[in-house]
Amino acid sequence: MSETVRKTVLNESLEEGPESDPENEAQQEQMPLKYIFLTIFSCFCPSYPINIVAFVLSMMALHSYNEGNIDGAKKLSHIAMLVAIAAIIVGLLIIAISCIVHFTVQH
């Protein structure tokens, strides 16, 4: 008889966990955008120090979110987006300047 009491107490304690609380789920904030694909795309542009920093910041944002630091993850993901955009712009400028120099210089 004590085994049935233990089983019901165990089942009740498992059912009352924080995972099953609907109010707790409503309080959790959604994951901020990570911009991983944008930072990976920026790695194809020829501005290597900048795009590697963007990728690292994106991974740091993911790591911060997994540790529960949502505000830090939001800040890091926003910075990663800005750095990735800067890397893409710098990469396009390098490509444009290279093309201009290549096609305008007479051999």
C-alpha positions in Angstrom: 0.0 0.0 0.0 2.9 2.3 0.7 4.1 1.7 -2.9 0.8 3.0 -4.4 1.1 6.1 -2.2 4.6 6.7 -3.3 3.7 6.3 -6.9 0.8 8.8 -6.7 3.0 11.3 -4.8 5.7 10.8 -7.5 3.1 11.3 -10.3 1.7 14.4 -8.6 5.1 15.9 -8.2 6.0 15.2 -11.8 2.7 16.8 -13.0 3.3 19.9 -11.0 6.7 20.6 -12.6 7.5 24.0 -14.1 7.4 22.5 -17.6 3.7 21.8 -17.3 2.7 25.2 -15.9 0.9 27.1 -18.7 1.5 30.5 -17.0 5.3 29.7 -16.9 5.2 29.0 -20.7 3.4 32.3 -21.3 6.0 34.2 -19.3 9.0 32.8 -21.3 10.2 35.2 -23.9 10.6 34.1 -27.5 14.1 33.5 -28.8 15.5 36.6 -30.5 16.6 36.5 -34.1 20.1 35.0 -34.3 21.0 36.1 -37.9 23.2 33.0 -38.3 22.3 32.6 -42.0 23.1 36.3 -42.6 26.4 36.0 -40.9 27.2 32.8 -42.8 26.3 34.7 -46.0 28.6 37.5 -45.1 31.5 35.1 -44.8 31.4 34.7 -48.6 32.2 38.4 -49.0 35.9 39.4 -49.1 36.0 41.3 -45.8 37.3 38.5 -43.6 38.0 40.1 -40.2 34.6 41.8 -40.2 32.5 38.8 -41.2 34.2 36.5 -38.8 33.4 38.9 -36.0 29.7 38.9 -37.1 29.6 35.1 -37.0 31.2 34.9 -33.6 28.7 37.5 -32.2 25.9 35.4 -33.7 27.1 32.3 -31.9 27.6 34.3 -28.7 24.0 35.4 -28.9 22.8 31.8 -29.3 25.0 30.8 -26.3 23.6 33.6 -24.2 20.0 32.6 -25.0 20.8 29.0 -24.1 22.1 30.2 -20.7 19.0 32.2 -20.1 20.4 35.6 -20.7 17.7 36.9 -23.1 18.5 40.6 -22.9 22.2 39.8 -23.6 21.1 37.6 -26.5 19.0 40.3 -28.0 21.8 42.8 -27.8 24.4 40.5 -29.3 22.1 39.4 -32.1 21.4 43.0 -33.0 25.1 43.8 -33.0 25.8 40.7 -35.1 23.2 41.8 -37.6 24.8 45.3 -37.9 28.3 43.9 -38.3 27.1 41.3 -40.9 25.5 44.1 -42.9 28.7 46.2 -42.6 30.7 43.1 -43.8 28.5 42.7 -46.8 28.7 46.3 -47.7 32.5 46.4 -47.3 32.8 43.2 -49.3 30.7 44.6 -52.2 32.8 47.7 -52.2 36.0 45.7 -52.4 34.5 43.7 -55.3 33.4 46.9 -57.0 36.8 48.6 -56.6 38.6 45.5 -57.8 36.4 45.3 -60.9 36.8 49.0 -61.7 40.6 48.8 -61.3 40.8 45.6 -63.3 38.8 46.9 -66.3 40.1 50.4 -66.4 43.8 49.9 -66.2 45.3 49.5 -69.6 47.9 46.8 -70.0 
